[in-house]
Amino acid sequence: MPVYRDEAIVLRTQKLGEADRIVTLLCRERGRVRAVARGVRKTSSRIGARLEPFGHVDVQMYEGRSLDNVTQVETIAAHGAALAADYARWTAGTAMLETAERLTPEEREPALPQFALLVSGLRSLVAREHDPGLILDSYLLRSLAIAGWSPSFDECARCGAPGPHRAVSVASGGVVCASCRPPGSAAPSAAAIALLGALLSGDWLLADATDARERREASGVVAAYTQWHLERNLRSLPLVDRT
């Protein structure tokens, strides 16, 4: 069987049998990979603690017919413990892991931009660089943009008319002008729309200066836009602590 090494983030684990686990990884070179880690639930396992969600690892595996097999793991960064100490950051990180898995639907399909964005997002959460809700919303917008669904928060998403515009249509792909505005469009404040643009572009000076009301408005738009394109709800998103 071909053996390979890759850098990866642990997205999810599932029990298998009495002592094994199925581990879902987002790898730098190979994209999303599912692998069997044998014996890792035994107390004597030397690698079990390294294969937990949020773990940033260097992993060696060999290819299998349906699932690869983990043979060696080295920790690059263990984010789990730091995030578990803060509920808001833990829930934001969990939503990021779920999103990364959902946006890499094909196994073994390279997804380097998604991997790099997830690594950066988790590091920012652990380092407490910004409010966890802002980090999550920025991650969601950017990951959707990488997947081909970049929203527009300046020009009209339908006709391209220059903004600013006050209406947001999730189905249309962002802000819309008065002529293109479909029924049911949201009407967040101008400050919330500016925040959405800042989160997408990475303007943290503007994002950090916003207040709680603007952040709530923006997060509602981000959640609706994410769930529209994923075509079903993220299970972890309602658990995110926005206080």
Phi, psi and omega in degrees: 000136179297132178255140179214161175240150178203158173268139187209159169249132177282118181269321188198152175227150177224143177290144177221117181064210184269336187223356186256171175220148166264126184246129175259124185238145168254110186262152180297313186264325189254006179070212183279128183228137172252132185218156175265129173250106189276134175075010187284347178270359174281146180296338181275356183294136180270347184242356184303316182290342180276344182253058177245153178309142183083351180292133174256113192228160167253118190236142174250132182219162168237146187289138174241179182293311179245322179235140173282172182233127180280132178242334182205143181219132173236135181281130171265314176205127179260095185277342188303312184297317181295320181286326181295340180280354183222111186300318182298317181286325177297313182291323176297317179296321178298319177295326177293317178297316180297319179296317180300321179292319182291329182270005173235069188290334182264123178291145178062023175260116183309136181215056184301316179299321178294319179298312182297321179295318180295316178301314180296318180296316179294319178298320179294321176298313183295321181282354180056043183289327182214173174302135184299327178295321178293318179298316179297312182297321177296317178299315182298314180297317183289321180294323176293323177297319177298323181284355177106008182240055181286122180283160175248124177242017178233290177279155176300129183292343181262308186250350179082009179298134182296147181273195007282150176238152185258346183258146177236126176243111181300316182295330182277339177105022176141213181286150179226149179282173182298326181287328184262355187297118178276160176302144178086005179293147177279159180227069177290167180292161178299324180294322179293321178294321176298321178296318178301316178297322179294320179294324179288322184271344182087027177275084186285336177298317178288317184297317182293339183273357182281162180259178186296322181296314179297322180292322178295317178299314182295319181294328176296318178294317181298316180298316180295319181294319179297311183291331177297315184279332176280347175068010170195163185289147168281126183295329184275342187296320178296343182273350183295132181276113181259006183285000000 
